[in-house]
């Protein structure tokens, strides 16, 4: 499932939750009882910032083509690796 699809289809219809330990969002629909685990700009930025702070060699992600048209996730990586 692409971030585009999550953003367009599921974010408006599901309730977003945040796992502060894992630093990731997840969506839940009470009616259908469906849970969706995914990455968003907040979670990606937190992970990229961790890479920056720990002076690690880089970050890996899969797959650039699954980002939205605004490159929201790639932008979050860029900001996180810059220490923002």
HTML snippet that shows the backbone in 3Dmol.js (N, CA, C, O; Angstrom):
<script src="https://3Dmol.org/build/3Dmol-min.js"></script>
<div id="view" style="width:600px;height:400px;position:relative"></div>
<script>
const pdb = `
ATOM      1  N   UNK A   1       0.852  -1.158   0.000  1.00  0.00           N
ATOM      2  CA  UNK A   1       0.000   0.000   0.000  1.00  0.00           C
ATOM      3  C   UNK A   1       0.910   1.237   0.000  1.00  0.00           C
ATOM      4  O   UNK A   1       1.806   1.346   0.837  1.00  0.00           O
ATOM      5  N   UNK A   2       0.688   2.139  -0.908  1.00  0.00           N
ATOM      6  CA  UNK A   2       1.538   3.324  -1.004  1.00  0.00           C
ATOM      7  C   UNK A   2       1.114   4.386   0.017  1.00  0.00           C
ATOM      8  O   UNK A   2      -0.014   4.386   0.511  1.00  0.00           O
ATOM      9  N   UNK A   3       2.043   5.278   0.311  1.00  0.00           N
ATOM     10  CA  UNK A   3       1.713   6.384   1.196  1.00  0.00           C
ATOM     11  C   UNK A   3       0.616   7.243   0.564  1.00  0.00           C
ATOM     12  O   UNK A   3      -0.257   7.758   1.262  1.00  0.00           O
ATOM     13  N   UNK A   4       0.669   7.393  -0.758  1.00  0.00           N
ATOM     14  CA  UNK A   4      -0.390   8.129  -1.479  1.00  0.00           C
ATOM     15  C   UNK A   4      -1.757   7.547  -1.169  1.00  0.00           C
ATOM     16  O   UNK A   4      -2.700   8.274  -0.856  1.00  0.00           O
ATOM     17  N   UNK A   5      -1.853   6.230  -1.258  1.00  0.00           N
ATOM     18  CA  UNK A   5      -3.132   5.560  -1.016  1.00  0.00           C
ATOM     19  C   UNK A   5      -3.577   5.736   0.433  1.00  0.00           C
ATOM     20  O   UNK A   5      -4.752   5.994   0.693  1.00  0.00           O
ATOM     21  N   UNK A   6      -2.663   5.602   1.358  1.00  0.00           N
ATOM     22  CA  UNK A   6      -2.994   5.797   2.775  1.00  0.00           C
ATOM     23  C   UNK A   6      -3.489   7.222   2.998  1.00  0.00           C
ATOM     24  O   UNK A   6      -4.509   7.443   3.651  1.00  0.00           O
ATOM     25  N   UNK A   7      -2.760   8.174   2.453  1.00  0.00           N
ATOM     26  CA  UNK A   7      -3.089   9.595   2.609  1.00  0.00           C
ATOM     27  C   UNK A   7      -4.469   9.925   2.029  1.00  0.00           C
ATOM     28  O   UNK A   7      -5.254  10.647   2.644  1.00  0.00           O
ATOM     29  N   UNK A   8      -4.750   9.394   0.856  1.00  0.00           N
ATOM     30  CA  UNK A   8      -5.996   9.744   0.156  1.00  0.00           C
ATOM     31  C   UNK A   8      -7.206   8.943   0.628  1.00  0.00           C
ATOM     32  O   UNK A   8      -8.309   9.480   0.730  1.00  0.00           O
ATOM     33  N   UNK A   9      -6.999   7.664   0.914  1.00  0.00           N
ATOM     34  CA  UNK A   9      -8.123   6.776   1.196  1.00  0.00           C
ATOM     35  C   UNK A   9      -8.352   6.507   2.679  1.00  0.00           C
ATOM     36  O   UNK A   9      -9.490   6.512   3.148  1.00  0.00           O
ATOM     37  N   UNK A  10      -7.276   6.274   3.410  1.00  0.00           N
ATOM     38  CA  UNK A  10      -7.433   5.791   4.779  1.00  0.00           C
ATOM     39  C   UNK A  10      -7.342   6.876   5.852  1.00  0.00           C
ATOM     40  O   UNK A  10      -8.079   6.823   6.837  1.00  0.00           O
ATOM     41  N   UNK A  11      -6.462   7.849   5.682  1.00  0.00           N
ATOM     42  CA  UNK A  11      -6.359   8.917   6.690  1.00  0.00           C
ATOM     43  C   UNK A  11      -7.697   9.621   6.928  1.00  0.00           C
ATOM     44  O   UNK A  11      -8.029   9.908   8.078  1.00  0.00           O
ATOM     45  N   UNK A  12      -8.469   9.907   5.886  1.00  0.00           N
ATOM     46  CA  UNK A  12      -9.755  10.568   6.135  1.00  0.00           C
ATOM     47  C   UNK A  12     -10.797   9.690   6.838  1.00  0.00           C
ATOM     48  O   UNK A  12     -11.695  10.204   7.505  1.00  0.00           O
ATOM     49  N   UNK A  13     -10.677   8.376   6.688  1.00  0.00           N
ATOM     50  CA  UNK A  13     -11.719   7.481   7.188  1.00  0.00           C
ATOM     51  C   UNK A  13     -11.344   6.707   8.452  1.00  0.00           C
ATOM     52  O   UNK A  13     -12.216   6.126   9.098  1.00  0.00           O
ATOM     53  N   UNK A  14     -10.075   6.690   8.807  1.00  0.00           N
ATOM     54  CA  UNK A  14      -9.594   5.922   9.955  1.00  0.00           C
ATOM     55  C   UNK A  14      -9.113   6.870  11.051  1.00  0.00           C
ATOM     56  O   UNK A  14      -8.831   8.041  10.795  1.00  0.00           O
ATOM     57  N   UNK A  15      -9.025   6.357  12.257  1.00  0.00           N
ATOM     58  CA  UNK A  15      -8.490   7.121  13.372  1.00  0.00           C
ATOM     59  C   UNK A  15      -6.994   6.851  13.458  1.00  0.00           C
ATOM     60  O   UNK A  15      -6.559   5.700  13.432  1.00  0.00           O
ATOM     61  N   UNK A  16      -6.211   7.924  13.561  1.00  0.00           N
ATOM     62  CA  UNK A  16      -4.755   7.797  13.642  1.00  0.00           C
ATOM     63  C   UNK A  16      -4.330   7.690  15.109  1.00  0.00           C
ATOM     64  O   UNK A  16      -4.799   8.444  15.961  1.00  0.00           O
ATOM     65  N   UNK A  17      -3.443   6.749  15.383  1.00  0.00           N
ATOM     66  CA  UNK A  17      -2.861   6.572  16.706  1.00  0.00           C
ATOM     67  C   UNK A  17      -1.346   6.679  16.561  1.00  0.00           C
ATOM     68  O   UNK A  17      -0.811   6.588  15.456  1.00  0.00           O
ATOM     69  N   UNK A  18      -0.661   6.873  17.686  1.00  0.00           N
ATOM     70  CA  UNK A  18       0.790   7.014  17.674  1.00  0.00           C
ATOM     71  C   UNK A  18       1.392   6.130  18.746  1.00  0.00           C
ATOM     72  O   UNK A  18       0.978   6.178  19.904  1.00  0.00           O
ATOM     73  N   UNK A  19       2.381   5.312  18.358  1.00  0.00           N
ATOM     74  CA  UNK A  19       3.124   4.487  19.305  1.00  0.00           C
ATOM     75  C   UNK A  19       4.401   5.248  19.638  1.00  0.00           C
ATOM     76  O   UNK A  19       5.310   5.317  18.812  1.00  0.00           O
ATOM     77  N   UNK A  20       4.482   5.815  20.831  1.00  0.00           N
ATOM     78  CA  UNK A  20       5.608   6.674  21.177  1.00  0.00           C
ATOM     79  C   UNK A  20       6.907   5.904  21.380  1.00  0.00           C
ATOM     80  O   UNK A  20       7.988   6.470  21.214  1.00  0.00           O
ATOM     81  N   UNK A  21       6.824   4.643  21.729  1.00  0.00           N
ATOM     82  CA  UNK A  21       8.044   3.862  21.894  1.00  0.00           C
ATOM     83  C   UNK A  21       8.669   3.549  20.524  1.00  0.00           C
ATOM     84  O   UNK A  21       9.873   3.730  20.338  1.00  0.00           O
ATOM     85  N   UNK A  22       7.866   3.086  19.584  1.00  0.00           N
ATOM     86  CA  UNK A  22       8.375   2.748  18.244  1.00  0.00           C
ATOM     87  C   UNK A  22       8.462   3.970  17.340  1.00  0.00           C
ATOM     88  O   UNK A  22       9.118   3.926  16.299  1.00  0.00           O
ATOM     89  N   UNK A  23       7.811   5.052  17.725  1.00  0.00           N
ATOM     90  CA  UNK A  23       7.772   6.297  16.935  1.00  0.00           C
ATOM     91  C   UNK A  23       7.123   6.063  15.575  1.00  0.00           C
ATOM     92  O   UNK A  23       7.644   6.484  14.542  1.00  0.00           O
ATOM     93  N   UNK A  24       5.987   5.390  15.593  1.00  0.00           N
ATOM     94  CA  UNK A  24       5.256   5.118  14.355  1.00  0.00           C
ATOM     95  C   UNK A  24       3.756   5.346  14.535  1.00  0.00           C
ATOM     96  O   UNK A  24       3.218   5.157  15.626  1.00  0.00           O
ATOM     97  N   UNK A  25       3.090   5.752  13.460  1.00  0.00           N
ATOM     98  CA  UNK A  25       1.637   5.886  13.503  1.00  0.00           C
ATOM     99  C   UNK A  25       0.976   4.567  13.107  1.00  0.00           C
ATOM    100  O   UNK A  25       1.600   3.683  12.521  1.00  0.00           O
ATOM    101  N   UNK A  26      -0.270   4.471  13.437  1.00  0.00           N
ATOM    102  CA  UNK A  26      -1.088   3.386  12.929  1.00  0.00           C
ATOM    103  C   UNK A  26      -2.526   3.875  12.864  1.00  0.00           C
ATOM    104  O   UNK A  26      -2.939   4.761  13.612  1.00  0.00           O
ATOM    105  N   UNK A  27      -3.270   3.280  11.958  1.00  0.00           N
ATOM    106  CA  UNK A  27      -4.657   3.671  11.737  1.00  0.00           C
ATOM    107  C   UNK A  27      -5.570   2.526  12.148  1.00  0.00           C
ATOM    108  O   UNK A  27      -5.219   1.350  12.052  1.00  0.00           O
ATOM    109  N   UNK A  28      -6.755   2.914  12.611  1.00  0.00           N
ATOM    110  CA  UNK A  28      -7.733   1.889  12.986  1.00  0.00           C
ATOM    111  C   UNK A  28      -9.120   2.378  12.606  1.00  0.00           C
ATOM    112  O   UNK A  28      -9.476   3.538  12.815  1.00  0.00           O
ATOM    113  N   UNK A  29      -9.890   1.458  12.041  1.00  0.00           N
ATOM    114  CA  UNK A  29     -11.278   1.739  11.713  1.00  0.00           C
ATOM    115  C   UNK A  29     -12.146   0.891  12.628  1.00  0.00           C
ATOM    116  O   UNK A  29     -12.155  -0.335  12.520  1.00  0.00           O
ATOM    117  N   UNK A  30     -12.868   1.535  13.519  1.00  0.00           N
ATOM    118  CA  UNK A  30     -13.681   0.812  14.506  1.00  0.00           C
ATOM    119  C   UNK A  30     -14.792   0.001  13.845  1.00  0.00           C
ATOM    120  O   UNK A  30     -15.158  -1.069  14.331  1.00  0.00           O
ATOM    121  N   UNK A  31     -15.322   0.507  12.746  1.00  0.00           N
ATOM    122  CA  UNK A  31     -16.417  -0.176  12.070  1.00  0.00           C
ATOM    123  C   UNK A  31     -15.953  -1.481  11.411  1.00  0.00           C
ATOM    124  O   UNK A  31     -16.589  -2.523  11.572  1.00  0.00           O
ATOM    125  N   UNK A  32     -14.844  -1.416  10.670  1.00  0.00           N
ATOM    126  CA  UNK A  32     -14.360  -2.598   9.955  1.00  0.00           C
ATOM    127  C   UNK A  32     -13.379  -3.428  10.777  1.00  0.00           C
ATOM    128  O   UNK A  32     -13.073  -4.569  10.430  1.00  0.00           O
ATOM    129  N   UNK A  33     -12.885  -2.839  11.879  1.00  0.00           N
ATOM    130  CA  UNK A  33     -11.887  -3.470  12.747  1.00  0.00           C
ATOM    131  C   UNK A  33     -10.576  -3.757  12.006  1.00  0.00           C
ATOM    132  O   UNK A  33      -9.896  -4.744  12.285  1.00  0.00           O
ATOM    133  N   UNK A  34     -10.236  -2.880  11.063  1.00  0.00           N
ATOM    134  CA  UNK A  34      -9.002  -2.999  10.293  1.00  0.00           C
ATOM    135  C   UNK A  34      -7.964  -2.044  10.866  1.00  0.00           C
ATOM    136  O   UNK A  34      -8.252  -0.878  11.136  1.00  0.00           O
ATOM    137  N   UNK A  35      -6.744  -2.562  11.047  1.00  0.00           N
ATOM    138  CA  UNK A  35      -5.604  -1.780  11.514  1.00  0.00           C
ATOM    139  C   UNK A  35      -4.594  -1.683  10.377  1.00  0.00           C
ATOM    140  O   UNK A  35      -4.325  -2.666   9.687  1.00  0.00           O
ATOM    141  N   UNK A  36      -4.043  -0.496  10.192  1.00  0.00           N
ATOM    142  CA  UNK A  36      -3.013  -0.284   9.175  1.00  0.00           C
ATOM    143  C   UNK A  36      -1.798   0.313   9.861  1.00  0.00           C
ATOM    144  O   UNK A  36      -1.876   1.369  10.488  1.00  0.00           O
ATOM    145  N   UNK A  37      -0.686  -0.371   9.734  1.00  0.00           N
ATOM    146  CA  UNK A  37       0.586   0.117  10.244  1.00  0.00           C
ATOM    147  C   UNK A  37       1.335   0.724   9.062  1.00  0.00           C
ATOM    148  O   UNK A  37       1.362   0.140   7.979  1.00  0.00           O
ATOM    149  N   UNK A  38       1.939   1.886   9.261  1.00  0.00           N
ATOM    150  CA  UNK A  38       2.600   2.564   8.149  1.00  0.00           C
ATOM    151  C   UNK A  38       3.599   3.580   8.683  1.00  0.00           C
ATOM    152  O   UNK A  38       3.694   3.795   9.891  1.00  0.00           O
ATOM    153  N   UNK A  39       4.338   4.200   7.779  1.00  0.00           N
ATOM    154  CA  UNK A  39       5.248   5.295   8.109  1.00  0.00           C
ATOM    155  C   UNK A  39       4.664   6.581   7.550  1.00  0.00           C
ATOM    156  O   UNK A  39       4.045   6.580   6.486  1.00  0.00           O
ATOM    157  N   UNK A  40       4.864   7.677   8.271  1.00  0.00           N
ATOM    158  CA  UNK A  40       4.464   8.980   7.760  1.00  0.00           C
ATOM    159  C   UNK A  40       5.621   9.954   7.963  1.00  0.00           C
ATOM    160  O   UNK A  40       6.701   9.552   8.397  1.00  0.00           O
ATOM    161  N   UNK A  41       5.406  11.216   7.655  1.00  0.00           N
ATOM    162  CA  UNK A  41       6.477  12.207   7.751  1.00  0.00           C
ATOM    163  C   UNK A  41       7.018  12.315   9.175  1.00  0.00           C
ATOM    164  O   UNK A  41       8.223  12.480   9.361  1.00  0.00           O
ATOM    165  N   UNK A  42       6.162  12.227  10.165  1.00  0.00           N
ATOM    166  CA  UNK A  42       6.600  12.326  11.561  1.00  0.00           C
ATOM    167  C   UNK A  42       7.507  11.163  11.954  1.00  0.00           C
ATOM    168  O   UNK A  42       8.551  11.368  12.574  1.00  0.00           O
ATOM    169  N   UNK A  43       7.111   9.948  11.596  1.00  0.00           N
ATOM    170  CA  UNK A  43       7.915   8.775  11.963  1.00  0.00           C
ATOM    171  C   UNK A  43       9.228   8.717  11.171  1.00  0.00           C
ATOM    172  O   UNK A  43      10.274   8.372  11.720  1.00  0.00           O
ATOM    173  N   UNK A  44       9.164   9.048   9.910  1.00  0.00           N
ATOM    174  CA  UNK A  44      10.373   9.053   9.074  1.00  0.00           C
ATOM    175  C   UNK A  44      11.356  10.114   9.572  1.00  0.00           C
ATOM    176  O   UNK A  44      12.558   9.860   9.655  1.00  0.00           O
ATOM    177  N   UNK A  45      10.845  11.296   9.902  1.00  0.00           N
ATOM    178  CA  UNK A  45      11.711  12.376  10.391  1.00  0.00           C
ATOM    179  C   UNK A  45      12.372  11.971  11.710  1.00  0.00           C
ATOM    180  O   UNK A  45      13.548  12.263  11.925  1.00  0.00           O
ATOM    181  N   UNK A  46      11.634  11.309  12.582  1.00  0.00           N
ATOM    182  CA  UNK A  46      12.205  10.860  13.862  1.00  0.00           C
ATOM    183  C   UNK A  46      13.338   9.869  13.631  1.00  0.00           C
ATOM    184  O   UNK A  46      14.365   9.936  14.307  1.00  0.00           O
ATOM    185  N   UNK A  47      13.167   8.966  12.697  1.00  0.00           N
ATOM    186  CA  UNK A  47      14.202   7.971  12.406  1.00  0.00           C
ATOM    187  C   UNK A  47      15.410   8.614  11.736  1.00  0.00           C
ATOM    188  O   UNK A  47      16.550   8.272  12.050  1.00  0.00           O
ATOM    189  N   UNK A  48      15.168   9.543  10.819  1.00  0.00           N
ATOM    190  CA  UNK A  48      16.277  10.237  10.155  1.00  0.00           C
ATOM    191  C   UNK A  48      17.039  11.102  11.157  1.00  0.00           C
ATOM    192  O   UNK A  48      18.264  11.205  11.088  1.00  0.00           O
ATOM    193  N   UNK A  49      16.321  11.714  12.077  1.00  0.00           N
ATOM    194  CA  UNK A  49      16.976  12.524  13.113  1.00  0.00           C
ATOM    195  C   UNK A  49      17.845  11.648  14.015  1.00  0.00           C
ATOM    196  O   UNK A  49      18.928  12.060  14.429  1.00  0.00           O
ATOM    197  N   UNK A  50      17.373  10.455  14.315  1.00  0.00           N
ATOM    198  CA  UNK A  50      18.148   9.497  15.096  1.00  0.00           C
ATOM    199  C   UNK A  50      19.450   9.145  14.367  1.00  0.00           C
ATOM    200  O   UNK A  50      20.518   9.100  14.977  1.00  0.00           O
ATOM    201  N   UNK A  51      19.349   8.899  13.070  1.00  0.00           N
ATOM    202  CA  UNK A  51      20.533   8.602  12.252  1.00  0.00           C
ATOM    203  C   UNK A  51      21.522   9.768  12.339  1.00  0.00           C
ATOM    204  O   UNK A  51      22.723   9.556  12.502  1.00  0.00           O
ATOM    205  N   UNK A  52      21.017  10.987  12.229  1.00  0.00           N
ATOM    206  CA  UNK A  52      21.860  12.189  12.306  1.00  0.00           C
ATOM    207  C   UNK A  52      22.528  12.296  13.677  1.00  0.00           C
ATOM    208  O   UNK A  52      23.739  12.498  13.769  1.00  0.00           O
ATOM    209  N   UNK A  53      21.746  12.161  14.724  1.00  0.00           N
ATOM    210  CA  UNK A  53      22.268  12.317  16.086  1.00  0.00           C
ATOM    211  C   UNK A  53      23.311  11.262  16.442  1.00  0.00           C
ATOM    212  O   UNK A  53      24.272  11.554  17.153  1.00  0.00           O
ATOM    213  N   UNK A  54      23.130  10.053  15.956  1.00  0.00           N
ATOM    214  CA  UNK A  54      24.052   8.955  16.259  1.00  0.00           C
ATOM    215  C   UNK A  54      25.213   8.885  15.268  1.00  0.00           C
ATOM    216  O   UNK A  54      26.079   8.015  15.362  1.00  0.00           O
ATOM    217  N   UNK A  55      25.210   9.827  14.309  1.00  0.00           N
ATOM    218  CA  UNK A  55      26.269   9.882  13.282  1.00  0.00           C
ATOM    219  C   UNK A  55      26.413   8.548  12.546  1.00  0.00           C
ATOM    220  O   UNK A  55      27.521   8.070  12.300  1.00  0.00           O
ATOM    221  N   UNK A  56      25.270   7.965  12.205  1.00  0.00           N
ATOM    222  CA  UNK A  56      25.263   6.703  11.472  1.00  0.00           C
ATOM    223  C   UNK A  56      25.559   6.970   9.994  1.00  0.00           C
ATOM    224  O   UNK A  56      25.514   8.118   9.552  1.00  0.00           O
ATOM    225  N   UNK A  57      25.854   5.946   9.249  1.00  0.00           N
ATOM    226  CA  UNK A  57      26.304   6.094   7.873  1.00  0.00           C
ATOM    227  C   UNK A  57      25.238   6.437   6.854  1.00  0.00           C
ATOM    228  O   UNK A  57      25.576   6.802   5.728  1.00  0.00           O
ATOM    229  N   UNK A  58      23.977   6.335   7.198  1.00  0.00           N
ATOM    230  CA  UNK A  58      22.931   6.630   6.218  1.00  0.00           C
ATOM    231  C   UNK A  58      21.607   6.028   6.639  1.00  0.00           C
ATOM    232  O   UNK A  58      21.432   5.548   7.759  1.00  0.00           O
ATOM    233  N   UNK A  59      20.692   6.074   5.705  1.00  0.00           N
ATOM    234  CA  UNK A  59      19.347   5.568   5.953  1.00  0.00           C
ATOM    235  C   UNK A  59      18.876   4.819   4.708  1.00  0.00           C
ATOM    236  O   UNK A  59      19.221   5.198   3.588  1.00  0.00           O
ATOM    237  N   UNK A  60      18.109   3.783   4.895  1.00  0.00           N
ATOM    238  CA  UNK A  60      17.562   3.010   3.787  1.00  0.00           C
ATOM    239  C   UNK A  60      16.054   3.102   3.850  1.00  0.00           C
ATOM    240  O   UNK A  60      15.474   3.109   4.936  1.00  0.00           O
ATOM    241  N   UNK A  61      15.422   3.173   2.711  1.00  0.00           N
ATOM    242  CA  UNK A  61      13.961   3.165   2.670  1.00  0.00           C
ATOM    243  C   UNK A  61      13.496   2.416   1.436  1.00  0.00           C
ATOM    244  O   UNK A  61      14.245   2.226   0.478  1.00  0.00           O
ATOM    245  N   UNK A  62      12.242   1.996   1.483  1.00  0.00           N
ATOM    246  CA  UNK A  62      11.640   1.268   0.380  1.00  0.00           C
ATOM    247  C   UNK A  62      10.233   1.769   0.232  1.00  0.00           C
ATOM    248  O   UNK A  62       9.502   1.671   1.217  1.00  0.00           O
ATOM    249  N   UNK A  63       9.813   2.234  -0.751  1.00  0.00           N
ATOM    250  CA  UNK A  63      10.386   2.503  -2.041  1.00  0.00           C
ATOM    251  C   UNK A  63       9.985   3.915  -2.438  1.00  0.00           C
ATOM    252  O   UNK A  63       8.850   4.327  -2.198  1.00  0.00           O
ATOM    253  N   UNK A  64      10.884   4.643  -3.028  1.00  0.00           N
ATOM    254  CA  UNK A  64      10.669   6.057  -3.358  1.00  0.00           C
ATOM    255  C   UNK A  64       9.400   6.263  -4.176  1.00  0.00           C
ATOM    256  O   UNK A  64       8.723   7.279  -4.020  1.00  0.00           O
ATOM    257  N   UNK A  65       9.077   5.332  -5.028  1.00  0.00           N
ATOM    258  CA  UNK A  65       7.885   5.432  -5.866  1.00  0.00           C
ATOM    259  C   UNK A  65       6.580   5.345  -5.104  1.00  0.00           C
ATOM    260  O   UNK A  65       5.519   5.599  -5.674  1.00  0.00           O
ATOM    261  N   UNK A  66       6.631   4.992  -3.826  1.00  0.00           N
ATOM    262  CA  UNK A  66       5.415   4.871  -3.014  1.00  0.00           C
ATOM    263  C   UNK A  66       5.107   6.143  -2.222  1.00  0.00           C
ATOM    264  O   UNK A  66       4.104   6.203  -1.511  1.00  0.00           O
ATOM    265  N   UNK A  67       5.962   7.155  -2.343  1.00  0.00           N
ATOM    266  CA  UNK A  67       5.734   8.449  -1.687  1.00  0.00           C
ATOM    267  C   UNK A  67       4.575   9.165  -2.381  1.00  0.00           C
ATOM    268  O   UNK A  67       4.103   8.706  -3.422  1.00  0.00           O
ATOM    269  N   UNK A  68       4.118  10.267  -1.826  1.00  0.00           N
ATOM    270  CA  UNK A  68       3.067  11.036  -2.493  1.00  0.00           C
ATOM    271  C   UNK A  68       3.675  12.003  -3.513  1.00  0.00           C
ATOM    272  O   UNK A  68       4.896  12.099  -3.636  1.00  0.00           O
ATOM    273  N   UNK A  69       2.833  12.698  -4.226  1.00  0.00           N
ATOM    274  CA  UNK A  69       3.286  13.591  -5.292  1.00  0.00           C
ATOM    275  C   UNK A  69       4.118  14.766  -4.760  1.00  0.00           C
ATOM    276  O   UNK A  69       4.904  15.354  -5.503  1.00  0.00           O
ATOM    277  N   UNK A  70       3.948  15.105  -3.488  1.00  0.00           N
ATOM    278  CA  UNK A  70       4.690  16.212  -2.866  1.00  0.00           C
ATOM    279  C   UNK A  70       6.021  15.753  -2.270  1.00  0.00           C
ATOM    280  O   UNK A  70       6.748  16.563  -1.694  1.00  0.00           O
ATOM    281  N   UNK A  71       6.347  14.482  -2.399  1.00  0.00           N
ATOM    282  CA  UNK A  71       7.561  13.895  -1.814  1.00  0.00           C
ATOM    283  C   UNK A  71       7.630  14.143  -0.305  1.00  0.00           C
ATOM    284  O   UNK A  71       8.682  14.492   0.231  1.00  0.00           O
ATOM    285  N   UNK A  72       6.513  13.960   0.357  1.00  0.00           N
ATOM    286  CA  UNK A  72       6.398  14.200   1.787  1.00  0.00           C
ATOM    287  C   UNK A  72       7.399  13.376   2.598  1.00  0.00           C
ATOM    288  O   UNK A  72       8.049  13.900   3.502  1.00  0.00           O
ATOM    289  N   UNK A  73       7.521  12.097   2.276  1.00  0.00           N
ATOM    290  CA  UNK A  73       8.408  11.225   3.048  1.00  0.00           C
ATOM    291  C   UNK A  73       9.881  11.514   2.749  1.00  0.00           C
ATOM    292  O   UNK A  73      10.709  11.527   3.660  1.00  0.00           O
ATOM    293  N   UNK A  74      10.204  11.743   1.487  1.00  0.00           N
ATOM    294  CA  UNK A  74      11.579  12.073   1.127  1.00  0.00           C
ATOM    295  C   UNK A  74      11.997  13.401   1.772  1.00  0.00           C
ATOM    296  O   UNK A  74      13.132  13.540   2.227  1.00  0.00           O
ATOM    297  N   UNK A  75      11.101  14.349   1.809  1.00  0.00           N
ATOM    298  CA  UNK A  75      11.378  15.642   2.454  1.00  0.00           C
ATOM    299  C   UNK A  75      11.629  15.450   3.955  1.00  0.00           C
ATOM    300  O   UNK A  75      12.494  16.107   4.533  1.00  0.00           O
ATOM    301  N   UNK A  76      10.872  14.552   4.573  1.00  0.00           N
ATOM    302  CA  UNK A  76      11.068  14.279   6.006  1.00  0.00           C
ATOM    303  C   UNK A  76      12.441  13.669   6.260  1.00  0.00           C
ATOM    304  O   UNK A  76      13.079  13.977   7.268  1.00  0.00           O
ATOM    305  N   UNK A  77      12.900  12.811   5.359  1.00  0.00           N
ATOM    306  CA  UNK A  77      14.244  12.241   5.492  1.00  0.00           C
ATOM    307  C   UNK A  77      15.276  13.346   5.364  1.00  0.00           C
ATOM    308  O   UNK A  77      16.208  13.421   6.165  1.00  0.00           O
ATOM    309  N   UNK A  78      15.122  14.197   4.374  1.00  0.00           N
ATOM    310  CA  UNK A  78      16.054  15.297   4.148  1.00  0.00           C
ATOM    311  C   UNK A  78      16.160  16.197   5.379  1.00  0.00           C
ATOM    312  O   UNK A  78      17.264  16.542   5.799  1.00  0.00           O
ATOM    313  N   UNK A  79      15.032  16.574   5.952  1.00  0.00           N
ATOM    314  CA  UNK A  79      15.033  17.438   7.139  1.00  0.00           C
ATOM    315  C   UNK A  79      15.634  16.725   8.347  1.00  0.00           C
ATOM    316  O   UNK A  79      16.388  17.329   9.110  1.00  0.00           O
ATOM    317  N   UNK A  80      15.310  15.461   8.523  1.00  0.00           N
ATOM    318  CA  UNK A  80      15.833  14.698   9.659  1.00  0.00           C
ATOM    319  C   UNK A  80      17.342  14.516   9.582  1.00  0.00           C
ATOM    320  O   UNK A  80      18.039  14.623  10.591  1.00  0.00           O
ATOM    321  N   UNK A  81      17.844  14.239   8.378  1.00  0.00           N
ATOM    322  CA  UNK A  81      19.289  14.051   8.219  1.00  0.00           C
ATOM    323  C   UNK A  81      20.055  15.360   8.348  1.00  0.00           C
ATOM    324  O   UNK A  81      21.266  15.360   8.570  1.00  0.00           O
ATOM    325  N   UNK A  82      19.345  16.473   8.209  1.00  0.00           N
ATOM    326  CA  UNK A  82      19.959  17.781   8.406  1.00  0.00           C
ATOM    327  C   UNK A  82      19.922  18.195   9.876  1.00  0.00           C
ATOM    328  O   UNK A  82      20.428  19.254  10.247  1.00  0.00           O
ATOM    329  N   UNK A  83      19.307  17.334  10.717  1.00  0.00           N
ATOM    330  CA  UNK A  83      19.232  17.613  12.145  1.00  0.00           C
ATOM    331  C   UNK A  83      18.038  18.441  12.554  1.00  0.00           C
ATOM    332  O   UNK A  83      17.964  18.903  13.692  1.00  0.00           O
ATOM    333  N   UNK A  84      17.100  18.638  11.645  1.00  0.00           N
ATOM    334  CA  UNK A  84      15.894  19.439  11.956  1.00  0.00           C
ATOM    335  C   UNK A  84      14.789  18.581  12.523  1.00  0.00           C
ATOM    336  O   UNK A  84      13.713  19.089  12.837  1.00  0.00           O
TER     337      UNK A  84
END
`;
const viewer = $3Dmol.createViewer("view");
viewer.addModel(pdb, "pdb");
viewer.setStyle({}, {cartoon: {color: "spectrum"}});
viewer.zoomTo();
viewer.render();
</script>
